[in-house]
Amino acid sequence: MTAIHLTAPLHGWAAALDDVPDAVFAGRMLGDGAAIDPLGSTLHAPCDGEILTLHAGGHAITLRGEGGVELLMHIGIDTVQLGGSGFTAKVAVGDKVTRGQPLIDFDLDALVQAAPSLMTPVIVTNGDHFRIADRTGGRVVAVGDALLTLEPLGAVVTEPQGAPAERVVADVRVPLAHGIHARPAARIGEVARGFTATSWLAKDGAEARTSGAVGLLGLGIRFGDTITVIASGPDAAQAVTALVELIEGGMGEGVAQAPAAPVVAPPPAQPVELPEGQLAGTLAAPGFAIGTARWLRVADIAVPVDGQGPGVEAARLDSALATVRDRLASQDGTGAGAAIRAAHIAFLDDPALREAAVHAVVDGRDAGHAWRQATRAQADTLRNLGDARLAERADDLLDLERQVLRELTGAADDEMTFAPGTILLADDLLPSQVMALDPACVAGLLVERGGPTSHVAILAATMGLPALVAVGAPLSGVEEGASLILDADNGVIHVAPDDVALADARTRMERRAADRAAALAQAAENCVTADGVRIEAFANLGSVEDAVAAMANGAEGSGLLRTEFLFLDRDTAPDVAEQARLYGDIAATLEGRPLIVRLLDVGGDKPASYLPIATEENPALGLRGIRVALAMPEILDAQLRAILSVRPVGQCRIMVPMVASVDEITAVRAVVERLRGEMGIAERVEVGIMVETPAAAVTSATLAAHADFLSIGTNDLTQYALAMDRGNPAVAGGVDGLHPAVLQLIAHTTDGAQRHGRWVGVCGGLASDRLAVPLLIGLGITELSASPRFVPELKALVRRLDTGACRTLALRALAASSAREVRALAREFLQEVAA
């Protein structure tokens, strides 16, 4: 069939849709195409055709061209907000136009100041009938230059043939301030595609399929219009309900209200308050506990300001540092505790930290005073870098402060013995304090400050202690000895509950214990949903001991082996043989089950003293993750050789951290292929990526073309998406991986991966969150890698879930306005499942 040539409708810089700063267009939710950053001020017709729609705001236009191709051209991003200002239409709906004919004039200078971007997408909205054979990008184009070449895939059907025999119908009033424009049309199509039923919107006797953006735009739906949602098919009722809820919810587009007379300014919005006797915190480790409040209040260790002379104080400091370091290095074990000790040793080995203390000693200060000044200054620096994970490492420095000061002063260790049934409260906790706790006596942790990815949180999860952090100042009002119910799963503390609440809580604990026992009894069985969909239940690992625990809990493999801790607490990088032994031991423990090995992820909050990483203003956005390995190819080469040496070949899959571009994944794959040749390995080895930034999520379709699988690191993805410091009690309550923005990014990731037949997993904290599990499955996740202890419960939960119901839940969550609303939806859903 004859190719269709579309020419540039604008003079400007031609680019890929991936460069458009809007998830709807970059994620190709409306279709594929190209984009132009304009240098001219007139939009022209890219081909001969007929104008189908012209938005009332003048910023968007659609036409049907030769071969039945339907095109959307959208001048700028969020320009619908301008209400037509700056746009002058040169054509009307129904006009026949010729290639190059002016369609819309716009005020380029005014729009540059008013719009977040003038990047103009040119979208083929019925792309299922065409293949883009060629496209222009990365250069300046003039009006009329070649932009896209399309090859028809078959006859284009512009309207559905025949009417459905039976329809489910519902009316809905449109609350969107700017009506149904491009972005809401894409959202409607996305939700509709989650159902088998065919669905339409209707207005004033005209109908349009929800799957066709052009048709929806052609209805001219505006704020306040009452439209009809129609569906026909086996799940028509569910489709109509989901679409009505989506439209009524406003889709995050700004919901307008018709003014009443007279107009009275509403009172300022008030934060949602919990019932009296309840406090809220941020989930650090899941679980449920009943106990008695016991406060851990530790005073600063007293040290003199002035010393006995620089020589004496410098020697005292070095002796104390060496003693603490030797004590940390001599402690046995692996896993979370060993990893944290390794991080502490790395801080002790940091010459800059010692030099800061020595400067104060030279000025006549006591060694203890100098060490406190140095550690607290560095801790303040970490907190002010704008990266939550680095801010949480400030606690490690304060922990080291106390350990070294105890050595210098002879102060006794902190008293960490508590009566059975204790729920420990603290304004902050240090990792060494948590490691000293007896889980047989301490039932849970509540921390005023801290963050959900701090070492304290990691330790609590490893020890099976339910924990909430970032509770904030209200925690200080809890009295010593108060009865508490700690519902970490739901982020709530019940203070001084009455007898009825306590009885209900004890019943719940008994039920949880019984459920846990039943889940363990079935842990060895495959993880399959109620409707027969296979979901892989994997475990996150950091050591051989973790692998043993994973096997005991029925893990079907590992979705994340953290290898960075092998590289810390040492003066040189581990060689190939040492790495191969560790990876091989873990693989053998898993008895042939898949082992996804994350490549070295150091830098930022995980320094390695022997790696020449210069001081950076913002390490979180600097040399970290795969950037380190690519900058130091000998490190990457050695690690890949070690992974490839594990037998059987293929059990170990390679996962690349912090990928931000195709070049990074292709560079790693090139090294893998070279080493396969050198090592005589004929079998193919899978190479996947971690999705940890909004950029990676939005461009997942591009990345998936080069990766064998994608795994979402929800902790980092949440942090970057919401731009909130998880260690700051003022905002930590809003840092939630179930925020609709994060869920949208997960949805974009699975959609992009599915275009290339790639599976998507989650190895972040959401995989261990009961409320998140049905949502993740509904969004298309097929592998969940959780903490080893959670695997039996994860499997038991998945066995009760129906994927169709999960998809419906996910669609409702995508249209929600807040993480609180999403959690309420998920909680209600799970209650119905359990009923």
Secondary structure, DSSP 8 states (H G I E B T S, - for coil): ---EEEE-SSSEEEE-GGGSSSHHHHTTSS-EEEEEEESSSEEE-SSSEEEEEE-TTSSEEEEEEGGG-EEEEE-SBSGGGGTTTTEEES--TT-EE-TT-EEEEE-HHHHHHHSSB--EEEEETTGGGEEEEEE--SEEE-TTSEEEEEEE-S----S-SS--SS-EEEEEE--BTT-S-HHHHHHHHHHHTTSSSEEEEEETTEEEETT-HHHHHHTT--TT-EEEEEEESTTHHHHHHHHHHHHHTGGGS-B-----SS-------------TTEEE-EEEE--EEEEEEEE---------SB-S-HHHHHHHHHHHHHHHHHHHHH----HHHHHHHHHHHHHHT-HHHHHHHHHHHHTTB-HHHHHHHHHHHHHHHHHTTS-HHHHHHHHHHHHHHHHHHHHHH----------TTEEEEES---HHHHHT--TTTEEEEEESS--TTSHHHHHHHHHT--EEE---GGGGGS-TT-EEEEEGGGTEEEES--HHHHHHHHHHHHHHHHHHHHHHHTTTS--B-TTS-B-EEEEEESSHHHHHHHHHTT--SEEEEE-GGGTSSSSS---HHHHHHHHHHHHHHTTT--EEEE----BTTB--TTS-----S-GGGSS-THHHHHHSHHHHHHHHHHHHTSSSTTSEEEEETT--SHHHHHHHHHHHHHHHHHHT--S---EEEEE-SHHHHHTHHHHHTT-SEEEE-HHHHHHHHHT--TT-HHHHTT--TTSHHHHHHHHHHHHHHHTTT-EEEE-SGGGG-TTHHHHHHHTT--EEEE-GGGHHHHHHHHHT--HHHHHHHHHHHHT-SSHHHHHHHHHHHHHHHH-
